[in-house]
């Protein structure tokens, strides 16, 4: 099979442009998860108090800490690699006991 290519075809100019996405805390939107209050209210609770972190543990890809550790492990990451925001502000030590 012989294929002959002609070299007299010229394509038009292609221009590629992009806009910069948000950086920092705002750039975490791709991996964010919004849990409705109704779902949190229907999770099993201890002494009648609902726990937001307990509701997160029921989502796919999230595991609780083992061996007394109370950290959350999301998709194989470390317990300190999660950003938890409360009304847009970062919350530190959310897994601290008591």
C-alpha positions as CSV (number, residue, x, y, z in Angstrom):
1,X,0.0,0.0,0.0
2,X,1.4,3.3,-1.0
3,X,0.1,6.5,0.5
4,X,1.2,9.8,-1.0
5,X,0.9,13.0,1.1
6,X,0.5,16.4,-0.4
7,X,2.3,19.3,1.2
8,X,0.3,22.1,-0.2
9,X,-2.4,22.1,2.6
10,X,-2.0,24.9,5.1
11,X,-4.1,25.1,8.3
12,X,-5.3,28.4,9.8
13,X,-3.7,29.8,12.9
14,X,-4.8,28.4,16.3
15,X,-4.7,30.6,19.4
16,X,-5.0,29.1,22.8
17,X,-5.8,31.3,25.8
18,X,-6.7,30.5,29.4
19,X,-7.7,32.3,32.5
20,X,-6.1,31.7,35.9
21,X,-8.3,29.9,38.4
22,X,-8.5,30.9,42.0
23,X,-5.5,29.9,44.2
24,X,-5.1,29.1,47.8
25,X,-8.1,28.1,49.9
26,X,-10.6,29.0,47.0
27,X,-8.8,26.5,44.7
28,X,-10.0,23.5,46.8
29,X,-13.5,23.5,45.3
30,X,-12.8,20.5,43.1
31,X,-12.5,18.2,46.1
32,X,-15.0,19.8,48.3
33,X,-18.1,18.1,49.7
34,X,-21.2,19.7,51.0
35,X,-23.3,17.7,53.4
36,X,-26.9,18.8,53.9
37,X,-28.0,19.3,57.5
38,X,-30.9,16.7,57.0
39,X,-28.3,14.0,56.2
40,X,-26.3,14.9,59.3
41,X,-29.4,14.8,61.5
42,X,-30.1,11.2,60.3
43,X,-26.7,9.8,61.1
44,X,-26.3,7.6,64.2
45,X,-25.5,9.7,67.2
46,X,-24.1,9.2,70.7
47,X,-26.3,10.5,73.5
48,X,-28.5,12.4,71.1
49,X,-25.8,14.7,69.7
50,X,-25.1,14.6,66.0
51,X,-21.5,14.7,64.9
52,X,-20.5,16.2,61.6
53,X,-17.2,14.3,61.4
54,X,-19.1,11.1,61.9
55,X,-21.3,12.0,58.9
56,X,-18.2,12.5,56.8
57,X,-16.9,9.1,57.8
58,X,-20.0,7.5,56.0
59,X,-19.0,9.1,52.7
60,X,-17.1,7.0,50.1
61,X,-13.3,7.2,50.3
62,X,-13.2,8.4,54.0
63,X,-11.9,6.2,56.8
64,X,-11.6,6.9,60.5
65,X,-8.3,6.7,62.3
66,X,-7.2,3.4,63.8
67,X,-5.5,2.6,67.1
68,X,-7.0,5.5,69.1
69,X,-6.2,8.1,66.4
70,X,-9.3,10.2,65.6
71,X,-8.0,11.6,62.3
72,X,-9.9,11.3,59.0
73,X,-8.1,9.6,56.1
74,X,-9.5,10.7,52.8
75,X,-8.5,8.4,49.8
76,X,-5.3,7.2,51.3
77,X,-4.0,10.7,52.4
78,X,-2.7,11.6,55.8
79,X,-4.8,12.8,58.7
80,X,-3.3,16.2,58.5
81,X,-4.0,16.7,54.8
82,X,-7.7,17.7,55.1
83,X,-9.0,21.3,55.0
84,X,-12.1,21.8,57.0
85,X,-13.9,25.1,56.7
86,X,-16.6,26.5,58.9
87,X,-18.4,29.4,57.2
88,X,-15.3,29.9,55.0
89,X,-12.8,29.9,57.9
90,X,-10.3,27.1,58.4
91,X,-10.9,25.0,61.5
92,X,-7.8,23.4,63.2
93,X,-7.8,20.4,65.5
94,X,-11.3,19.2,64.5
95,X,-10.4,15.6,65.4
96,X,-9.1,16.5,68.9
97,X,-10.7,14.3,71.5
98,X,-13.0,16.2,73.9
